[in-house]
Amino acid sequence: MASISNSTVSLGIHGNPSFLNFEVSFLSVPVLLLFVPLFYIPATSVVVFRIAVKSIAATKVNNVNVQLFSAITLSHIMCLLFFFADFMYLRLPLSGLLTSWCASLQPSGFLVILVIIVYHINYIVVILPFLVAVIRLISILSPQRHHKINSKILKWALPVIFLYPFLFTFGMFPTVGYCQFPGWPVGYGGVIFRVNYTDFGIRNTLGLIFNTFFWLLACLIINIILIVKLVKLKHALGQHAKSQASHKAEISLTITSVAMAFAYVTNGMIALGGIIFPSYSVFLIVLRPFMNDLDTCLTPWIFYLTHPIFKKKSEVSIVVSTHRTHS
């Protein structure tokens, strides 16, 4: 794929005897930290699966906001995919389990593939909360036609969202990837994947900062408008015009939208913090996976535990009526 320069080789651990012969202890803290997600990721995966099943079942019910449920479900699924991709990209190399293998590899363009996948999914994750907010706002502004409008939005938005990250990752395709010991606070033996930016000079840190704050601002604007509209609608209809289930559904979706902001907080803190405090950049990288876990788990659990549609005794028809409720 890309040519290998001497400067790139000198940056990595390729051929370093101390890393080639490194033996990791399975009782070390970095290795034990790999098992921490077992306490919450399996349960969260079950919750996301149940949300997805309910979303599929909702397509058969006319008065359920299918597009909104689909967008929320897609956001949860992409967060889980990001967890697994980031586990391979960051957590596993930092544990030291891949150190000997990494030291035996030549710097190669093939090592960039995993980095591209991680960044690509990350960009999708930061856009989806905005899509959820837009779909919900349309449901409020046009309760009689929201199904038709949101169907068109999803039809055109999803391909754009999945192709959009290439604007920021295409510069990595002709580059070289290698493994490097990051230094403090990572103990000896832990490594991370690096990318040598050669042809275009594009650094994903800048792209990530731009996307994080741009979509955060866009999402905040939409959600503020949405909350104002909901408050006005509540006063216009009166206290008893809506069912209790409808009111709970709106509160659930509002809290879920706020929880989605954790994706922006994590990305912004890591990317911007690494530029402002370069000496702590590795520390922030080590901290990032656990902050991402909070986003991955918090949002689906809030949605699942608070929305009436997941209550055993609730009927779907009372939850998201297109003309009586706007969730």
Secondary structure by P-SEA (a helix, b strand, c coil): cccccaaaaaaccccccccccbbbbcccaaaaaaacccccaaaaaaaaaaaaaaaaaaccccccaaaaaaaaaaaaaaaaaaaaaaaaaccccccccaaaaaaacccccccaaaaaaaaaaaaaaaaaaaaaaaaaaaaaaccccaaaaaaaaaacaaaaaaaccccccccccccccccccccccccccbbbbbbbcccccccaaaaaaaaaaaaaaaaaaaaaaaaaaaaaaaaaaccccccaaaaaaaaaaaaaaaaaaaaaaaaaaaaaaaaacccaaaaaaaaaaaaaaaaacaaaaaaaacccccccccccccccccccccc
